[in-house]
Amino acid sequence: MSLLEVKDLHTSFFTPSGEVKAINGLSFSLDEGKVLGIVGESGSGKSVTAYSILQILANPGRIVSGSIKLHGEELVGKSDEEMRKIRGNKISIIFQDPMTSLNPTFTIGNQLREAILLHTSRNRQQAEERAIEMLKLVGISEPEKRIHQYAYELSGGMRQRVMIAMALACEPDILIADEPTTALDVTIQAQILELMLQLQKEMGMAIIMITHDMGVIASICDEVIVMYAGGVCERGTADAIFYHPMHEYTRGLMRSIPDMNDDGKTRLVPITGTPIDLLHMPPGCPFAPRCDRAMKICLQEKPREYWVGRDHLSACWINVKEGACFTQRPSEEEAAQG
């Protein structure tokens, strides 16, 4: 049994202009100890996926239908009180901007202690000891001093380490990292990613890494989901996605990455057009209006996911046309021939 199973999830925001279908039939599973990457441009539904799992959607958003199971237990439909026992305890999240995620009016120690007291049976003294222990674990020097400081007294990298310490203080089964390195420079970004992988191995937890940075995905993820317009356009192992992309959107993302070995004369190829209007979803493939290879069927009928490799699926009509897909998971011999 998978640690986390999401099936046919639909999440919408009901606005005066109409229903914004932010998540449109999303399904995936996460196994223990694995790192799942969710990648896509802004507005593709990555963060809304995380907020749906934790059920911390801002009004007027809500889960319309679908299933989210943790250890086989259904989360959709649980009350706020029931979900509070799961948030931070079984599933934790690191938000995008540590400066806005940390309360500027309370000390670092106060915020760490609060999380520990809320989700464990430790008393105040034990909670403070655990807070200091966690700050040491994430590589913050002089933790006994830091717990008395405020967020504005710390650098961006240190604030992000505090957020990681807070998320891991109760030893969750799953850590959701929602673009945890966006506000950091490249050197600190590498340190934070290395730290997360180290802690993941030590604690045995699973990670959902949400990002638009393909480099981050390549460096730490076992499996990758590429999202567009609230749905999955491609999924597979990191190697499959990077070396054999089979959806035009994924190929577009790959073409937009600069090659460090290039002489600097090759121009990057952007994805043309603008993201789809989620208020008026087309009947066909949502990426078709921006796809240079779109066919008539792409505009009329939404493709389902087809196997394009042993551990690789893609929802693209071009693969069907070219005979580069299978209706069921292929054997190793069939995948090699394909």
C-alpha positions, 0 to 999 in steps of 0.5 A: 500500500502506498503511503499517500494516494490521491485519486481523481482530485478536483479542486475549484475556486468559486469566484463571482466570475465563475468556477476556476478549476485549479485541479482537474482530475489529478491522481498520483501515489507516494511510497515511503522514503521516496521523493516525488517532484511536481513541476510546472509553471506558475498557475499549473496547480502545484501549490493548490495540490499541496493545500488540498492534501492538507486542506488549508485552501483559502476561501473560496477554494474547496475540494469538489470531488476525489480521494486523498488517502494517508496510510489508507485513511481517507482525508477528504471530508475530515473536520478541521479538528481531525486535520489539525492532528494530521498537519505537522504531525503526519504531514508537514509543509515548508512554504515558499517564503520563510520571511512571511511564513514566520511570525515576526512578533514571536521569537524563533524558539516560541514558534518552534515550541508551539508546534512541538507542544501542539503535536506531541506530549512533551512539556514546555522544558522538553519542547525547548530542548527539542527545539534546540535539538532541531536547530542543531540538526538543520545546521544552525550555529549557536541554537541556544542563542537563536531561539531567543531571536526574531525572524528579521534577525536571521538571514534568508538561508537561516530562516529557511533552515528554521522552517525545515526544523519546524516542519520536521520537529514532530517527525512527519511521514511526509514533508511537502516542500513548496518551492523552498529555495525560490527566495534563496541564492544559488549557493544557499539553495544547494545547501538547503537541498543537500540538507533536505536529502540528508534529513530525509535519509536519516528520518526515512520520510517521503518528500513532495518537492513542488517547484518550477526549477527543473534543476532542483527536480533533476538533483533530488527526485525519484519520480516526477509529475509535470503539471499543466492547467491543473492536470498531469501531462507527463509522469515518470522517473527523473531519468525518463522525464529528463532524457526522454520527454514525451509531451510537448509541454515537457519538451518546452520546459527542457528547451528553456533551460540554459546549457552550461556547456554551450558557447553562449550563442544558442538562443533559448526557446520560450514556450509561446502564448499564455497559460490557459484560462481556467475559467474556460477550459477547452474540450481538448488538450489544455496545452494545444493552443500553445503547441506548435505540433497541435493536431485537430484532435488535440483541440477537440478531445482531451487525451488520456495518459498512455504508457510511453515506457516501462515507468513513463506515462504521457497524455499527448495525442502525438504519441498515439499518432506516431505509435510511440505509446502503449495502452497498458504498461509494457514489458521491458522488451516492448519498452526497449523496442518502442 
